[in-house]
């Protein structure tokens, strides 16, 4: 399963059924779980833990040093979960000691070509990154978000669950859950209705989320007043708790 022309460090821990193509390099302190497939010309650098059933395509660079001038060679790490697809020329860097000491990618993510995930990012599950999406350091992306091609996310931003960004979106503030955003800088355009339908949200739930969006963005309320109204609605509409939490947890302020 490992090609004769692959280079595997003696300290790497590779499950016996992992497939590794020619000219790929698996460095020190890299761990690869069962069922994973590494194509040719991939570079994996540790400390790095890669879970089960991942598919990493050719020319990807995974687990290399963070692109941060403060980085001084500390043994930070990258942790990747299970069943992720990482396409050609993707770059995912390890963390820094100034933050989590770890970059983390969850499960079942679809990461298209030329995507960059910088140091200390926290990526959830079932996320789609279209081609050339770029994340600055310390970014958090929650489950089921979809980032359109060439989306650029500023350092420390947070993108909420089930949100969507259009092509060439420039994110400089937090994007709340369910929100569809586009433009540079990003502005809210509505809610991710199609995504919610695909996730199995009912018509009533989508209607409630739409009304919550109006409260947040269309009633000219101060943010604190909008949050108060959302809290009342969330008592009987549990789907709004996700939106409310993403707004209240924002540290950079939300797009508005």
C-alpha angles and dihedrals in degrees: 000000000000115000117235090238094056117102115223123184116232088234094054117106109215122173113240095245097051115119117220122182130218121293094013116137123214108191136202118307096011117143121194121189131220121295097016119141122209115190125209125297095019119146117209118184128185163278078056133137118199117186132213131310097006120153116209116186130215123295095017118142111211128181100005125148117297116260092238125120090217091062110111103179097279116163098254120156150216122224120195121185130211137305097011122154113214113184134204122315096003117154123204118177132203123250132264133239089237089071133009097335083228143076112209132199118185131208137303096011123157108215113183130205123307095009115154121206109186132208121303095010117149113211120188130204135296094015125153119213110188121211118305096008108160126201122194120217123294094019120152122207118187129215122296095010117146120208116197124225117295092010109160119201121199121230117282094013121142124213114197133225120290092006125141134207124198127228116295093011116164110208114200099153134036119288111217123227117283094013124134111214136180141161134061109296091027119247128186116262102176135287129314095255098164092048091051092051090052090051091055101254111160124240089252093051092049090048090052092050090048090053091048088053089054090052091050099042114012108045098065091238125155110253093249091052092048090051091053091054091046091052090056093049092046091062089076100019108061093183088070092062090077091053093044093050093049090053096045093046094053115123099178096042124255128272107265 
